[in-house]
Amino acid sequence: MKITEKAKAAIMSSNIVKSDLMAAFNMTQTSVENWIKRDDVRLTTPTAITAIMKSSGLNEEEILIQA
C-alpha cells in the first residue's frame, strides 16, 4: 500500500494536516515532508490514515492505493 497523489497534495498544501501527522508521530515538519517524497510506509499506518482523514476530509479509499 502507498498513499495517493491526491493525499500527498492534501498533506503538502495543508499545515493542519502536516501538524496532525507531526503530533501523531512526534516528528518535525521536514520529516513528514521527507516521508511524502519517499512514499514512506509509515504514511500507510492506521495512525497516519486517521490523522490524514481527520484533517483533510479525505476518506480511506482516497488516501490509499495498492502499490
C-alpha positions as CSV (number, residue, x, y, z in Angstrom):
1,M,0.0,0.0,0.0
2,K,1.0,3.6,-0.5
3,I,-0.7,6.9,-0.4
4,T,-2.3,8.5,-3.4
5,E,-1.1,11.6,-5.2
6,K,-4.3,13.3,-4.0
7,A,-3.4,12.5,-0.4
8,K,0.2,13.8,-0.9
9,A,-1.2,17.0,-2.3
10,A,-3.6,17.4,0.6
11,I,-0.8,16.9,3.1
12,M,1.7,19.2,1.4
13,S,-0.9,22.0,0.9
14,S,-2.2,22.0,4.4
15,N,-0.3,23.0,7.5
16,I,-3.2,21.5,9.6
17,V,-2.8,18.0,8.0
18,K,1.0,18.2,8.4
19,S,0.7,19.3,12.0
20,D,-1.6,16.4,12.8
21,L,0.9,14.0,11.4
22,M,3.7,15.7,13.2
23,A,1.8,15.4,16.5
24,A,0.8,11.8,15.8
25,F,4.4,10.7,15.2
26,N,6.2,13.3,17.3
27,M,8.2,14.3,14.2
28,T,9.2,17.6,12.6
29,Q,7.6,19.1,9.5
30,T,10.7,18.3,7.5
31,S,10.4,14.6,8.5
32,V,6.8,14.5,7.4
33,E,7.6,16.1,4.1
34,N,10.5,13.7,3.5
35,W,8.2,10.7,4.2
36,I,5.9,12.0,1.5
37,K,8.7,12.4,-1.0
38,R,9.9,8.9,-0.3
39,D,6.5,7.2,-0.1
40,D,7.4,6.1,3.4
41,V,5.4,3.1,4.7
42,R,4.6,5.0,7.9
43,L,2.1,7.1,6.0
44,T,0.0,4.0,5.4
45,T,-0.3,3.1,9.1
46,P,-3.6,3.4,10.9
47,T,-2.2,6.3,12.9
48,A,-1.3,8.3,9.8
49,I,-4.5,7.4,7.9
50,T,-6.6,8.6,10.9
51,A,-4.7,11.9,11.1
52,I,-5.0,12.5,7.3
53,M,-8.7,11.7,7.3
54,K,-9.4,13.9,10.3
55,S,-7.7,16.9,8.8
56,S,-8.1,16.6,5.1
57,G,-11.7,15.3,4.8
58,L,-10.4,12.5,2.5
59,N,-11.7,9.0,3.1
60,E,-9.5,5.9,3.2
61,E,-10.2,5.0,-0.4
62,E,-8.9,8.5,-1.5
63,I,-5.8,8.1,0.7
64,L,-4.5,4.5,0.0
65,I,-3.8,2.6,-3.2
66,Q,-2.2,-0.8,-3.9
67,A,1.5,-0.4,-4.7
